[in-house]
Amino acid sequence: MPMIRLTEPQSLGELVMITSLLEGSGIAYMVQNENVSSLYPGLPILNSCVMVEECNQARAEVLLSRLRLAVRDVSSKP
């Protein structure tokens, strides 16, 4: 099954959280440029890209939206 782009994490920490969430949910993934982006941080052309199978795209996007909502909720608390 073909893999499609799910997201481009902005940091190594975000990449680890996303891949952990996908792995824990049983969603197969692949990370493009996983090690290259750490050589030259800040260059958008070298950002890592998380790929998932097309059949898992909707489920993975729901998981990511929940993750981003949880992060947003935590940061808004005093």
C-alpha positions in Angstrom: 0.0 0.0 0.0 1.4 3.5 -0.9 2.6 5.7 1.9 1.4 9.4 2.1 2.6 12.4 4.0 1.0 12.8 7.4 2.9 15.7 8.9 6.3 17.4 9.2 7.3 17.7 12.9 9.0 20.9 13.9 11.4 19.4 16.4 12.9 16.1 17.4 10.7 16.1 20.5 7.6 16.4 18.4 8.8 13.7 16.1 9.3 11.3 19.1 5.8 12.1 20.4 4.1 11.5 17.0 5.9 8.3 16.3 5.2 7.0 19.8 1.6 7.8 19.4 1.4 6.0 16.0 3.3 3.0 17.2 1.2 2.7 20.4 -1.9 2.8 18.2 -0.7 0.1 15.9 -0.3 2.4 12.8 2.6 1.6 10.6 4.7 4.6 9.7 7.9 5.7 8.0 10.0 8.8 8.7 11.8 10.4 5.8 14.9 12.4 6.5 14.8 11.3 10.2 18.6 11.7 10.7 19.4 14.3 8.0 17.3 17.0 9.7 19.3 16.7 12.9 22.5 17.6 11.0 21.2 21.0 9.9 18.3 22.0 12.3 16.2 24.9 11.1 16.4 24.2 7.3 12.9 23.5 6.2 13.9 21.5 3.2 15.5 19.0 5.5 12.6 18.6 7.9 11.6 15.1 8.8 8.3 13.9 7.2 6.1 11.2 8.8 4.4 9.0 6.3 1.5 6.5 6.9 -0.4 4.1 4.6 -3.4 5.7 2.9 -5.8 3.4 4.7 -4.6 4.7 8.1 -4.5 8.4 7.2 -7.9 9.4 8.7 -7.2 7.5 12.0 -3.7 9.0 12.2 -5.0 12.5 11.6 -7.5 12.1 14.4 -4.8 10.9 16.8 -2.6 13.9 15.8 -5.5 16.4 16.3 -6.0 15.0 19.8 -2.3 15.3 20.6 -2.2 18.9 19.4 -5.4 19.7 21.4 -3.8 18.2 24.5 -0.6 20.2 24.0 -2.6 23.4 23.4 -4.7 22.8 26.6 -1.7 22.3 28.8 0.1 25.4 27.5 -2.9 27.6 28.2 -3.0 26.8 31.9 -1.3 29.3 34.2 
